[in-house]
Amino acid sequence: MIRVPVLLKDQLFNATSVGQLAGEYAAAVPGFDGPRFAAACLAGFPARELMARLEWMADCLEEQLATDFPTMADQLEAALPACLDPSRVDDDFGQFIHAIPGILAVRHGLEAHRARAMALLYEATQRFTMEFYIRAFLIRWPEETLAELAIWAQDDNYHLRRLVSEGARPRLPWAVGVGLTCAQTLPLLDSLHADSTRYVTRSVANHLNDLSKTAPDEVLARLAMWRGQGRQTPKELAWMTRHALRTLIKQGHAGAMSALGYRGDVPVTAQVTLADPRVKIGQALEVDITLAAGQELPVLVDYRIAFLRPSGKTTEKVFKIKTAVIPENGALCLSKRHFFKAGASTFTLCEGAHRFILQVNGRDLVTIDFALIA
């Protein structure tokens, strides 16, 4: 997934980046008028947000390209820059301006020129991820596209391997759903999970996390199978497992807890003390926690806060405290400060009754009420 704040749109799409793209096409496509293209792009940017600017650049570009898609695809490939540095192994997305071949592949190749469009995506994703654009082909031509992705999963270029997982994710942010089942995508991940590149295995973990929201048992079974195969290093598979199960862990899912080595069958006693049961907005709730189990026990300690909403109902959010070990003949002492930021634009705080819930290894142990005041 690409995380790009919209505030960066003017840094991503400006005279410099547009001029670069204009130069690439002027050098590769005979008769291409670079200044004309650049002027049209820049004139249309102020009224458009980030993703809409990409579509606009594609509009401006195709005015000077061939109208038949096979020739257009040849022109798009000819103008592509050098492949991304193969010596890098993570967080190398390339430049947003090189997403345009994907846009045009969907516009003009999806129906009548599927094979040529897929070949274009193959080349383009080595310059900028085609994760958004491959999804149109998965929707329109699921079996054919999945067969192609199975081949790409074995490609020497890690950007192709990562695209297989990321492009087929059930809940890829900013993207349309593809409607694929576990049975269709898990076989792709069977080879990708053993990848040596974190860029790929992070995508596999995110893909599994998406699947866990509707098919937790299938995800847990696949992780267990991979663990038994021993094809991935224990350290990397452990990281992938934690990342893949993060939503289930927040939910206190027993199977996910067990997969990470956290037992839910051992009784744990907990004492929770609030420094003050009345907390001002703009200040912090201060909590002291003491845990004991009578035996050495790894614990994953989270908490939830039930926030009062303007409607009078409550909504809960999960927060992390610590992963630790309760000593066999002692106690584990923890403290936490939860800051209630005033004036946040994403979540409005309301005065009134709130609730702190301590969760250990997926089980709720202590619930304490407190009041948020102005």
MIVOGU-821174 format. One record per residue: residue number from 1; x, z, y of N, C-alpha, C in turn. Coordinates in steps of 0.05 Angstrom, whole numbers. Example, Ala and Ser with C-alpha at 12.3 -4.5 7.8 and 13.67 -1.06 7.14 Angstrom:
1; 264; 156; -114; 246; 156; -90; 264; 156; -66
2; 257; 142; -45; 273; 143; -21; 258; 157; 1
This chain:
1; 17; 0; -24; 0; 0; 0; 17; 0; 25
2; 9; -14; 45; 23; -16; 70; 10; 3; 90
3; 24; 22; 101; 13; 41; 120; 24; 32; 148
4; 6; 20; 164; 15; 11; 191; -6; 20; 211
5; 1; 39; 229; -18; 47; 250; -25; 23; 267
6; -50; 21; 275; -58; -1; 292; -43; -1; 318
7; -34; 22; 327; -19; 23; 352; 6; 6; 351
8; 15; -1; 327; 40; -17; 325; 34; -47; 327
9; 10; -55; 332; 3; -83; 331; 20; -99; 351
10; 25; -87; 375; 41; -102; 395; 70; -103; 388
11; 79; -85; 370; 107; -87; 361; 110; -107; 338
12; 88; -110; 322; 89; -129; 300; 84; -157; 309
13; 66; -160; 328; 58; -187; 337; 63; -189; 367
14; 86; -201; 374; 93; -204; 402; 108; -230; 405
15; 118; -235; 429; 131; -261; 434; 156; -265; 416
16; 169; -243; 410; 193; -246; 393; 186; -254; 364
17; 167; -240; 352; 159; -247; 325; 146; -274; 323
18; 129; -280; 342; 115; -306; 342; 136; -328; 347
19; 155; -324; 364; 176; -343; 369; 193; -348; 344
20; 198; -327; 329; 212; -329; 304; 197; -348; 285
21; 171; -342; 282; 155; -358; 263; 153; -387; 272
22; 150; -391; 298; 149; -418; 309; 175; -433; 303
23; 197; -420; 305; 223; -432; 299; 226; -440; 270
24; 215; -422; 252; 217; -428; 224; 201; -453; 216
25; 178; -456; 228; 161; -479; 221; 171; -504; 235
26; 182; -501; 259; 193; -525; 273; 217; -536; 258
27; 232; -519; 245; 255; -527; 230; 248; -540; 203
28; 225; -533; 193; 218; -541; 166; 197; -563; 165
29; 180; -565; 185; 158; -584; 184; 162; -605; 206
30; 167; -630; 199; 171; -651; 220; 147; -653; 239
31; 153; -654; 264; 133; -657; 285; 119; -631; 293
32; 127; -609; 281; 113; -583; 288; 122; -575; 316
33; 102; -569; 333; 106; -561; 361; 107; -531; 363
34; 131; -520; 362; 134; -491; 363; 123; -478; 388
35; 130; -488; 412; 120; -475; 436; 89; -476; 438
36; 77; -498; 429; 48; -499; 429; 36; -478; 411
37; 47; -475; 387; 38; -454; 368; 41; -427; 380
38; 64; -421; 391; 69; -394; 402; 50; -388; 425
39; 46; -407; 443; 28; -402; 466; 0; -397; 457
40; -10; -411; 436; -37; -407; 426; -40; -380; 414
41; -20; -372; 398; -21; -346; 385; -22; -323; 406
42; -4; -324; 424; -2; -302; 444; -27; -300; 461
43; -39; -323; 467; -63; -323; 484; -86; -309; 470
44; -87; -310; 443; -109; -298; 429; -105; -270; 420
45; -81; -259; 423; -75; -232; 413; -90; -209; 428
46; -92; -209; 454; -104; -186; 468; -131; -178; 458
47; -147; -197; 450; -175; -190; 441; -177; -183; 412
48; -154; -182; 397; -155; -178; 368; -139; -154; 360
49; -149; -141; 339; -134; -119; 326; -114; -130; 306
50; -101; -111; 292; -78; -119; 276; -83; -140; 255
51; -102; -135; 237; -107; -155; 216; -119; -180; 226
52; -135; -178; 247; -147; -202; 259; -126; -220; 272
53; -104; -208; 280; -83; -224; 292; -70; -243; 271
54; -68; -232; 246; -58; -249; 224; -76; -273; 220
55; -102; -269; 219; -121; -291; 215; -119; -311; 238
56; -116; -301; 262; -113; -318; 285; -88; -335; 284
57; -66; -323; 275; -41; -338; 272; -44; -360; 251
58; -59; -354; 230; -64; -374; 210; -81; -397; 221
59; -100; -390; 238; -117; -410; 251; -99; -429; 268
60; -81; -417; 283; -64; -433; 301; -44; -450; 285
61; -35; -439; 263; -15; -453; 247; -27; -477; 233
62; -50; -473; 221; -61; -495; 205; -70; -519; 222
63; -72; -516; 247; -78; -538; 265; -56; -559; 264
64; -31; -551; 257; -9; -569; 257; 2; -575; 228
65; -13; -566; 208; -5; -571; 181; -23; -593; 168
66; -14; -602; 145; -30; -622; 131; -57; -611; 123
67; -77; -629; 121; -104; -620; 114; -108; -618; 84
68; -92; -632; 68; -95; -629; 39; -77; -606; 30
69; -88; -589; 14; -75; -564; 8; -48; -567; -7
70; -45; -585; -26; -18; -587; -39; 4; -593; -19
71; -1; -611; 0; 19; -617; 20; 23; -593; 39
72; 0; -580; 47; 2; -556; 63; 19; -535; 49
73; 15; -531; 24; 30; -511; 9; 60; -517; 9
74; 66; -543; 6; 94; -551; 7; 106; -544; 35
75; 91; -548; 56; 101; -542; 83; 104; -512; 86
76; 85; -496; 76; 87; -467; 78; 111; -457; 64
77; 117; -467; 40; 140; -459; 25; 166; -467; 39
78; 166; -491; 50; 190; -500; 63; 198; -483; 87
79; 178; -471; 100; 183; -454; 124; 188; -425; 117
80; 186; -417; 92; 191; -390; 85; 220; -382; 90
81; 225; -358; 100; 252; -349; 104; 265; -342; 77
82; 290; -333; 78; 303; -325; 53; 288; -302; 40
83; 291; -299; 14; 278; -277; -1; 288; -251; 10
84; 271; -230; 7; 279; -203; 15; 304; -195; -2
85; 319; -178; 10; 345; -169; -2; 340; -157; -30
86; 350; -170; -51; 346; -159; -78; 362; -134; -84
87; 381; -127; -66; 396; -102; -71; 381; -77; -62
88; 360; -81; -46; 342; -59; -39; 322; -54; -61
89; 314; -30; -65; 295; -25; -87; 270; -9; -79
90; 266; -6; -53; 242; 9; -44; 236; 3; -15
91; 210; 5; -9; 200; 3; 19; 211; -21; 34
92; 211; -44; 21; 221; -69; 34; 198; -89; 35
93; 179; -85; 53; 156; -102; 54; 161; -129; 67
94; 181; -131; 83; 184; -155; 98; 169; -154; 124
95; 164; -177; 137; 150; -178; 163; 121; -188; 160
96; 104; -175; 174; 75; -183; 173; 70; -212; 179
97; 87; -224; 196; 82; -252; 203; 84; -270; 179
98; 97; -261; 157; 99; -278; 134; 77; -274; 113
99; 55; -261; 123; 31; -259; 106; 14; -285; 108
100; 19; -302; 127; 2; -325; 132; -1; -343; 108
101; 20; -349; 92; 16; -366; 68; -5; -355; 50
102; -8; -329; 48; -28; -317; 31; -56; -322; 42
103; -59; -320; 68; -85; -326; 81; -94; -355; 75
104; -75; -373; 79; -81; -402; 75; -85; -409; 46
105; -71; -395; 28; -74; -400; 0; -103; -393; -9
106; -114; -372; 2; -141; -364; -4; -161; -383; 9
107; -156; -390; 34; -174; -408; 49; -177; -435; 36
108; -155; -446; 28; -155; -475; 20; -148; -480; -9
109; -138; -460; -23; -130; -465; -51; -146; -451; -72
110; -163; -432; -64; -177; -415; -83; -194; -431; -102
111; -209; -450; -92; -229; -464; -109; -217; -488; -123
112; -205; -506; -108; -197; -532; -119; -168; -534; -128
113; -151; -515; -119; -122; -517; -124; -111; -489; -133
114; -124; -477; -152; -116; -450; -160; -87; -448; -169
115; -78; -466; -186; -50; -465; -196; -30; -468; -174
116; -35; -487; -155; -16; -491; -133; -16; -467; -115
117; -40; -455; -110; -42; -431; -93; -28; -407; -105
118; -30; -404; -131; -16; -382; -145; 14; -386; -143
119; 23; -410; -145; 51; -416; -143; 61; -409; -115
120; 44; -414; -94; 51; -407; -67; 53; -376; -64
121; 34; -362; -75; 34; -333; -74; 59; -322; -88
122; 67; -334; -110; 91; -326; -124; 116; -327; -105
123; 118; -349; -91; 141; -351; -72; 138; -333; -48
124; 114; -331; -37; 110; -317; -12; 114; -287; -16
125; 106; -275; -39; 108; -246; -42; 137; -237; -43
126; 155; -255; -46; 184; -248; -45; 194; -246; -16
127; 175; -251; 3; 181; -249; 31; 163; -228; 44
128; 138; -226; 35; 120; -206; 45; 98; -202; 24
129; 90; -178; 18; 72; -172; -3; 46; -188; -1
130; 38; -200; -23; 13; -215; -24; -10; -199; -37
131; -8; -172; -35; -27; -155; -50; -56; -159; -41
132; -60; -166; -15; -87; -170; -6; -99; -197; -16
133; -81; -217; -18; -90; -244; -23; -93; -251; -53
134; -78; -238; -69; -81; -242; -98; -108; -233; -107
135; -121; -214; -93; -146; -203; -101; -169; -224; -101
136; -167; -243; -83; -188; -264; -83; -187; -280; -108
137; -163; -283; -120; -160; -298; -144; -169; -282; -168
138; -164; -255; -167; -173; -238; -188; -204; -237; -189
139; -216; -239; -166; -246; -239; -165; -257; -265; -175
140; -245; -287; -165; -256; -314; -172; -248; -324; -199
141; -223; -318; -207; -212; -328; -232; -199; -305; -247
142; -214; -285; -256; -202; -260; -267; -185; -265; -292
143; -194; -280; -311; -179; -283; -336; -154; -299; -331
144; -156; -321; -316; -133; -338; -310; -112; -323; -294
145; -122; -308; -274; -103; -294; -257; -90; -271; -272
146; -105; -257; -288; -93; -235; -304; -71; -246; -323
147; -76; -269; -334; -56; -281; -352; -31; -288; -337
148; -34; -298; -312; -11; -303; -295; 4; -278; -288
149; -11; -257; -282; 2; -231; -274; 17; -219; -298
150; 7; -224; -322; 22; -214; -345; 49; -226; -347
151; 52; -251; -339; 78; -265; -338; 95; -254; -315
152; 82; -250; -292; 97; -240; -269; 107; -211; -274
153; 93; -197; -291; 102; -169; -296; 129; -168; -309
154; 139; -191; -320; 165; -192; -333; 185; -206; -315
155; 178; -212; -290; 195; -227; -272; 220; -211; -264
156; 242; -225; -259; 266; -211; -250; 263; -200; -222
157; 246; -211; -205; 243; -201; -178; 223; -178; -177
158; 232; -155; -167; 215; -132; -168; 191; -133; -150
159; 192; -151; -129; 168; -155; -113; 146; -167; -129
160; 152; -185; -147; 131; -197; -164; 120; -175; -183
161; 137; -159; -194; 128; -138; -213; 111; -118; -198
162; 118; -111; -174; 102; -92; -159; 75; -104; -152
163; 74; -130; -145; 49; -143; -138; 29; -142; -161
164; 39; -143; -185; 21; -142; -209; 4; -117; -208
165; 17; -94; -203; 3; -69; -203; -13; -65; -177
166; 1; -70; -154; -12; -64; -128; -36; -82; -123
167; -32; -108; -130; -53; -127; -125; -78; -122; -141
168; -75; -110; -165; -98; -106; -183; -109; -77; -180
169; -98; -61; -161; -108; -34; -158; -138; -33; -153
170; -153; -15; -166; -182; -13; -161; -189; -6; -133
171; -173; 10; -119; -181; 20; -93; -158; 16; -73
172; -148; -8; -72; -126; -13; -53; -137; -10; -24
173; -124; 7; -8; -134; 11; 20; -134; -15; 35
174; -154; -18; 52; -158; -41; 70; -168; -66; 54
175; -170; -65; 28; -175; -89; 13; -203; -88; 0
176; -213; -111; -7; -238; -113; -22; -233; -104; -51
177; -255; -94; -64; -253; -86; -92; -251; -111; -109
178; -238; -107; -133; -235; -129; -151; -252; -127; -176
179; -263; -103; -181; -282; -100; -203; -269; -102; -231
180; -243; -96; -233; -230; -98; -259; -233; -71; -274
181; -232; -72; -300; -235; -48; -317; -208; -38; -326
182; -208; -14; -336; -183; -3; -347; -171; -21; -369
183; -189; -32; -385; -180; -49; -407; -166; -74; -397
184; -172; -82; -373; -160; -106; -361; -133; -100; -348
185; -131; -77; -335; -107; -72; -319; -86; -54; -333
186; -95; -36; -350; -75; -18; -363; -55; -33; -380
187; -62; -55; -393; -41; -70; -407; -19; -81; -389
188; -26; -87; -364; -5; -95; -345; 14; -72; -338
189; 2; -48; -336; 19; -24; -329; 36; -15; -353
190; 29; -24; -377; 45; -15; -400; 74; -24; -398
191; 79; -47; -387; 107; -55; -383; 118; -45; -356
192; 101; -44; -336; 111; -36; -310; 118; -7; -308
193; 106; 10; -324; 112; 39; -322; 141; 45; -328
194; 154; 28; -343; 182; 33; -350; 201; 19; -331
195; 192; 9; -309; 208; -5; -289; 230; 14; -278
196; 252; 2; -271; 274; 18; -260; 273; 21; -230
197; 253; 8; -218; 250; 8; -188; 227; 26; -179
198; 233; 45; -162; 213; 63; -152; 190; 48; -137
199; 197; 26; -124; 177; 10; -110; 155; 2; -129
200; 162; -4; -155; 143; -12; -175; 129; 13; -187
201; 144; 33; -194; 132; 56; -207; 114; 72; -189
202; 120; 71; -162; 101; 84; -144; 74; 70; -144
203; 75; 43; -145; 50; 28; -147; 35; 34; -173
204; 50; 37; -195; 37; 43; -220; 23; 71; -218
205; 36; 90; -206; 24; 116; -203; 0; 115; -185
206; 1; 100; -163; -22; 97; -146; -45; 83; -160
207; -39; 63; -176; -59; 49; -192; -73; 69; -211
208; -57; 85; -225; -69; 105; -243; -86; 125; -228
209; -77; 133; -204; -93; 152; -189; -120; 140; -181
210; -120; 114; -175; -145; 101; -170; -163; 102; -194
211; -152; 95; -217; -167; 95; -242; -177; 123; -250
212; -162; 144; -243; -169; 171; -250; -195; 180; -238
213; -203; 167; -216; -228; 175; -203; -253; 168; -218
214; -250; 148; -237; -273; 140; -253; -267; 142; -283
215; -242; 142; -291; -235; 142; -319; -212; 161; -325
216; -215; 187; -320; -193; 206; -323; -182; 207; -351
217; -199; 206; -371; -190; 208; -398; -172; 185; -406
218; -179; 161; -397; -162; 138; -403; -135; 140; -390
219; -134; 151; -365; -108; 154; -352; -91; 175; -366
220; -103; 197; -374; -87; 218; -388; -77; 207; -414
221; -94; 192; -428; -86; 181; -454; -62; 162; -451
222; -63; 146; -430; -42; 126; -426; -16; 140; -419
223; -17; 160; -402; 7; 175; -395; 19; 189; -420
224; 2; 199; -437; 12; 212; -462; 25; 191; -480
225; 13; 167; -481; 25; 146; -498; 52; 138; -487
226; 54; 135; -461; 80; 127; -449; 101; 149; -454
227; 93; 174; -452; 111; 196; -457; 122; 195; -486
228; 104; 188; -505; 112; 186; -533; 131; 162; -538
229; 128; 141; -522; 145; 117; -526; 173; 122; -516
230; 176; 139; -496; 203; 145; -486; 217; 122; -473
231; 203; 103; -462; 216; 80; -449; 225; 86; -420
232; 211; 104; -407; 218; 111; -380; 235; 137; -381
233; 252; 141; -361; 267; 166; -360; 249; 189; -357
234; 254; 212; -369; 237; 235; -366; 232; 243; -337
235; 252; 242; -321; 249; 250; -293; 230; 231; -278
236; 233; 205; -282; 215; 186; -268; 187; 188; -278
237; 184; 190; -305; 157; 192; -316; 143; 218; -307
238; 158; 240; -304; 147; 264; -294; 137; 261; -265
239; 154; 247; -249; 145; 241; -221; 120; 224; -221
240; 120; 203; -237; 97; 185; -238; 72; 201; -246
241; 75; 218; -266; 52; 234; -276; 41; 251; -254
242; 58; 266; -239; 48; 282; -217; 34; 266; -197
243; 45; 243; -190; 34; 226; -169; 7; 214; -178
244; 6; 206; -204; -18; 193; -215; -41; 212; -217
245; -35; 238; -222; -56; 258; -227; -63; 274; -202
246; -53; 266; -179; -57; 284; -155; -86; 288; -148
247; -103; 269; -152; -132; 273; -146; -144; 291; -166
248; -138; 288; -192; -148; 305; -213; -138; 334; -209
249; -113; 337; -201; -103; 364; -196; -118; 378; -174
250; -124; 363; -152; -139; 375; -131; -167; 384; -140
251; -177; 370; -160; -203; 376; -171; -202; 399; -192
252; -177; 407; -199; -174; 428; -219; -180; 417; -247
253; -176; 392; -252; -182; 380; -278; -164; 392; -300
254; -177; 403; -321; -162; 418; -341; -142; 400; -356
255; -149; 376; -362; -131; 358; -376; -107; 350; -359
256; -111; 346; -334; -89; 340; -316; -70; 364; -313
257; -82; 387; -310; -65; 411; -309; -48; 414; -334
258; -60; 410; -357; -45; 412; -382; -23; 391; -384
259; -29; 367; -375; -9; 346; -376; 16; 352; -359
260; 12; 369; -338; 34; 376; -321; 46; 403; -329
261; 37; 415; -351; 48; 439; -361; 37; 465; -349
262; 13; 463; -337; 1; 486; -325; -23; 495; -343
263; -20; 519; -354; -40; 529; -372; -64; 542; -357
264; -88; 536; -367; -111; 548; -355; -123; 570; -372
265; -111; 575; -396; -122; 595; -414; -109; 622; -412
266; -90; 626; -394; -77; 652; -390; -89; 666; -367
267; -100; 690; -371; -112; 704; -348; -92; 711; -326
268; -100; 706; -302; -83; 712; -279; -99; 729; -260
269; -87; 751; -251; -100; 768; -231; -89; 761; -204
270; -106; 762; -184; -98; 754; -157; -109; 773; -137
271; -92; 780; -118; -101; 796; -94; -96; 779; -70
272; -116; 776; -53; -114; 759; -29; -122; 776; -5
273; -105; 776; 15; -110; 792; 40; -108; 774; 64
274; -128; 775; 81; -127; 760; 106; -117; 779; 128
275; -99; 769; 145; -89; 785; 167; -112; 792; 186
276; -131; 773; 189; -154; 778; 207; -176; 759; 198
277; -199; 770; 192; -222; 753; 182; -235; 738; 205
278; -225; 740; 229; -235; 725; 252; -211; 709; 264
279; -214; 683; 263; -191; 666; 272; -201; 648; 295
280; -185; 647; 316; -192; 630; 339; -184; 601; 333
281; -201; 583; 341; -194; 554; 340; -169; 550; 357
282; -149; 537; 345; -123; 535; 359; -103; 554; 349
283; -111; 573; 331; -93; 592; 319; -94; 589; 288
284; -81; 607; 274; -77; 604; 245; -90; 626; 229
285; -100; 619; 206; -109; 639; 186; -84; 647; 171
286; -78; 673; 170; -55; 683; 156; -64; 697; 131
287; -52; 688; 108; -61; 697; 82; -37; 707; 66
288; -40; 730; 53; -20; 740; 34; -32; 740; 6
289; -17; 731; -13; -27; 728; -41; -7; 741; -60
290; -18; 756; -79; -2; 768; -101; -14; 760; -127
291; 2; 747; -145; -7; 738; -171; 8; 752; -193
292; -6; 759; -215; 7; 771; -238; -7; 760; -263
293; 8; 758; -285; -3; 747; -310; 5; 762; -335
294; 24; 781; -333; 32; 795; -357; 51; 779; -375
295; 57; 755; -367; 77; 738; -381; 87; 717; -361
296; 110; 705; -368; 121; 684; -351; 102; 660; -352
297; 94; 651; -329; 74; 630; -328; 79; 611; -304
298; 84; 585; -309; 85; 566; -288; 57; 563; -275
299; 56; 563; -249; 30; 561; -235; 31; 540; -213
300; 9; 527; -209; 4; 509; -187; -17; 522; -170
301; -8; 531; -146; -26; 547; -129; -35; 529; -106
302; -62; 526; -105; -74; 511; -83; -95; 529; -70
303; -106; 519; -48; -130; 533; -37; -148; 512; -25
304; -173; 519; -24; -193; 502; -11; -205; 518; 13
305; -212; 503; 33; -227; 515; 55; -253; 501; 57
306; -275; 517; 57; -302; 506; 61; -307; 507; 91
307; -307; 483; 103; -310; 481; 132; -340; 479; 139
308; -348; 493; 159; -376; 491; 169; -378; 465; 185
309; -398; 449; 180; -402; 424; 194; -425; 428; 215
310; -427; 409; 234; -448; 412; 254; -476; 412; 243
311; -480; 401; 219; -506; 400; 207; -514; 427; 195
312; -495; 446; 193; -500; 471; 180; -490; 472; 151
313; -484; 448; 140; -474; 447; 113; -444; 452; 113
314; -431; 453; 90; -402; 457; 88; -390; 434; 73
315; -364; 429; 79; -349; 409; 64; -322; 422; 58
316; -312; 417; 34; -287; 430; 25; -264; 410; 25
317; -241; 421; 33; -216; 406; 32; -195; 422; 16
318; -179; 408; 1; -158; 421; -16; -131; 420; -2
319; -116; 442; -3; -90; 443; 9; -70; 456; -11
320; -45; 448; -9; -24; 458; -27; -12; 484; -16
321; -5; 501; -35; 11; 525; -27; 39; 523; -40
322; 39; 522; -67; 66; 523; -80; 63; 518; -110
323; 84; 507; -121; 88; 507; -150; 110; 528; -155
324; 105; 546; -173; 123; 568; -178; 119; 580; -206
325; 133; 602; -211; 130; 615; -237; 125; 645; -233
326; 104; 655; -245; 99; 683; -245; 118; 696; -264
327; 134; 716; -256; 153; 728; -275; 138; 745; -296
328; 151; 748; -319; 138; 762; -341; 131; 790; -335
329; 148; 805; -322; 143; 833; -317; 141; 840; -287
330; 130; 821; -272; 128; 825; -243; 106; 809; -231
331; 107; 806; -205; 87; 791; -191; 99; 769; -174
332; 83; 750; -168; 91; 728; -151; 77; 732; -124
333; 93; 735; -103; 81; 740; -76; 85; 716; -59
334; 63; 707; -47; 63; 683; -30; 49; 689; -4
335; 55; 674; 16; 40; 676; 42; 35; 647; 52
336; 14; 645; 67; 6; 619; 78; -6; 622; 105
337; 1; 604; 123; -12; 602; 149; -26; 576; 151
338; -52; 576; 155; -67; 551; 158; -75; 549; 187
339; -65; 528; 201; -70; 525; 229; -95; 508; 234
340; -112; 518; 251; -137; 504; 258; -133; 491; 286
341; -126; 465; 285; -119; 451; 309; -143; 446; 326
342; -141; 453; 352; -163; 448; 370; -163; 419; 380
343; -186; 407; 383; -188; 381; 395; -179; 358; 378
344; -177; 362; 351; -169; 340; 334; -190; 318; 334
345; -181; 293; 336; -200; 271; 338; -211; 263; 311
346; -198; 270; 289; -206; 261; 263; -225; 281; 249
347; -225; 306; 258; -242; 326; 244; -249; 348; 264
348; -274; 350; 271; -283; 369; 291; -288; 397; 278
349; -275; 417; 289; -279; 444; 279; -304; 456; 292
350; -318; 472; 276; -342; 486; 286; -339; 516; 284
351; -349; 529; 303; -349; 559; 302; -369; 568; 280
352; -362; 591; 268; -380; 602; 248; -367; 609; 222
353; -383; 614; 201; -374; 623; 176; -359; 602; 160
354; -335; 608; 151; -319; 591; 134; -311; 606; 109
355; -297; 593; 91; -290; 606; 65; -263; 596; 56
356; -247; 615; 46; -221; 610; 34; -224; 614; 4
357; -216; 593; -12; -218; 596; -41; -190; 591; -53
358; -180; 611; -67; -154; 609; -80; -158; 596; -108
359; -142; 575; -113; -143; 561; -138; -116; 561; -152
360; -115; 572; -177; -90; 574; -192; -94; 559; -218
361; -77; 540; -223; -78; 524; -248; -106; 513; -253
362; -118; 504; -230; -144; 491; -232; -168; 510; -233
363; -163; 536; -233; -186; 555; -234; -188; 570; -208
364; -213; 574; -199; -218; 590; -175; -216; 619; -182
365; -198; 634; -168; -194; 662; -173; -206; 681; -152
366; -203; 673; -127; -213; 691; -106; -226; 675; -84
367; -248; 685; -74; -262; 673; -51; -265; 694; -29
368; -257; 687; -5; -259; 705; 18; -271; 690; 41
369; -291; 703; 54; -304; 692; 78; -288; 699; 103
370; -287; 681; 122; -276; 687; 148; -291; 672; 169
371; -288; 679; 194; -302; 667; 216; -283; 652; 234
372; -291; 628; 242; -275; 613; 262; -290; 616; 288
373; -275; 625; 309; -287; 631; 334; -272; 616; 357
374; -286; 613; 379; -274; 599; 402; -254; 616; 417
